[in-house]
Amino acid sequence: MGQERRQLVEYIRSVFDKPFAWGEHDCLIFTNTAWREMHGEGYADDWLGKYMRGSKPVGKKALQKAYGFNTLEQALDDRLQRVEHLPPWGALVTSSQIERYATGAALGIACGVRACFVGERGVVYTPIDQIKGAWICRS
């Protein structure tokens, strides 16, 4: 197992039972921290905190204004490389099958034939064929 994969597995294990909580352990924080563990920096360090007002996420129009994009996918395309095939291990993924999203999709991480997301009771897995999009580091 490569170093990046090992670090991702260790991170997922460390938060496996940690439930979803807006602004504390939500899908952006979960995936950004996982990305930082694998790559040394988060893909969205500069996004943290901009999507919350108190303990609640801001609405779609406020998100569009704060980030300058109409959709989450546009924002991700701006900084990452979209994958049009089966995403590799550790790719950032989105799904509209997971609950608790303010952007039209939940953020998760590809883990082989499944992807992991943050749920009410901790990490949840969904088949990779239920993802909506996937991104990796730009080459």
C-alpha positions in Angstrom: 0.0 0.0 0.0 1.4 3.4 -1.0 2.0 6.2 1.5 -1.0 8.3 0.3 -3.3 5.3 0.5 -2.1 4.4 4.0 -2.5 8.0 5.2 -6.1 8.0 3.8 -7.0 4.7 5.4 -5.6 5.9 8.8 -7.6 9.2 8.6 -10.8 7.4 7.7 -10.3 5.0 10.6 -9.7 7.9 12.9 -13.1 9.5 12.1 -15.0 6.4 11.3 -17.6 6.8 14.1 -17.6 10.7 14.1 -21.0 11.9 13.0 -21.8 14.6 10.5 -21.9 18.1 12.1 -22.1 21.3 10.0 -18.9 23.3 10.4 -17.2 20.7 12.6 -17.2 17.4 10.6 -19.2 17.9 7.4 -18.4 16.7 3.9 -16.1 19.6 3.0 -14.1 19.3 6.2 -13.9 15.5 5.9 -12.8 15.5 2.3 -10.5 18.5 2.6 -8.7 16.9 5.6 -8.5 13.5 3.8 -7.0 15.4 0.8 -4.5 17.1 3.1 -3.5 13.8 4.6 -2.8 12.4 1.1 -1.3 15.4 -0.6 0.1 17.7 2.2 -2.5 20.4 1.6 -6.2 20.5 1.3 -7.9 21.1 -2.0 -10.2 23.7 -0.3 -8.4 25.2 2.6 -9.5 28.7 1.5 -13.2 27.6 1.4 -13.4 26.6 5.0 -15.6 28.8 7.1 -17.2 30.7 4.1 -20.1 28.3 3.8 -21.4 28.7 7.4 -23.4 31.4 9.1 -23.3 30.5 12.8 -24.1 26.8 13.0 -26.0 26.6 9.7 -24.8 26.5 6.1 -25.6 29.5 4.0 -28.0 29.3 1.1 -27.2 28.7 -2.6 -27.1 32.4 -3.5 -24.7 33.2 -0.7 -22.5 30.3 -1.7 -22.4 31.5 -5.3 -21.5 35.0 -4.1 -18.8 33.7 -1.7 -17.1 31.4 -4.1 -17.9 33.0 -7.5 -19.3 29.9 -9.1 -22.8 28.8 -10.0 -22.3 25.2 -9.1 -20.1 23.0 -6.9 -18.9 21.2 -10.0 -17.7 24.5 -11.6 -15.8 25.4 -8.4 -14.1 21.9 -8.4 -13.3 22.1 -12.1 -11.6 25.4 -11.5 -9.0 23.8 -9.1 -8.9 20.1 -9.8 -8.9 17.8 -12.8 -12.2 16.1 -13.6 -12.1 12.3 -14.1 -14.5 11.0 -16.7 -13.7 7.3 -16.0 -13.7 5.1 -12.9 -12.1 7.4 -10.3 -8.8 6.2 -8.7 -8.4 5.6 -5.0 -8.4 8.9 -3.2 -10.2 10.9 -5.8 -12.7 13.5 -4.6 -16.2 12.5 -5.6 -19.7 13.9 -5.4 -23.0 12.1 -5.0 -26.6 13.3 -4.7 -27.5 10.0 -3.1 -26.1 11.0 0.3 -28.1 13.3 2.6 -27.2 16.6 4.1 -25.9 18.7 1.3 -26.4 22.4 0.7 -24.8 22.4 -2.8 -26.7 19.8 -4.7 -24.2 17.1 -3.9 -22.3 15.6 -1.0 -18.5 15.4 -1.1 -16.7 12.1 -0.5 -13.5 10.1 -1.3 -13.2 7.2 -3.7 -12.0 4.0 -2.0 -11.9 1.4 -4.8 -15.3 0.1 -5.8 -16.9 2.3 -3.1 -16.8 5.9 -2.0 -16.9 7.1 1.6 -18.9 10.0 2.9 -19.8 11.4 6.3 -23.2 10.3 7.6 -25.3 10.7 10.8 -23.3 8.0 12.6 -19.9 8.4 10.9 -18.4 7.2 7.7 -20.8 5.6 5.2 -19.9 3.9 2.0 -21.8 3.9 -1.3 -21.1 2.0 -4.5 -18.8 4.0 -6.8 -21.5 3.8 -9.5 -23.7 6.1 -7.5 -21.2 9.0 -7.7 -22.1 12.1 -9.8 -18.5 13.4 -10.5 -14.9 12.8 -9.6 -11.7 14.9 -9.4 -8.0 14.4 -8.9 -5.0 16.7 -8.5 -4.1 18.6 -11.7 -1.0 17.1 -13.4 
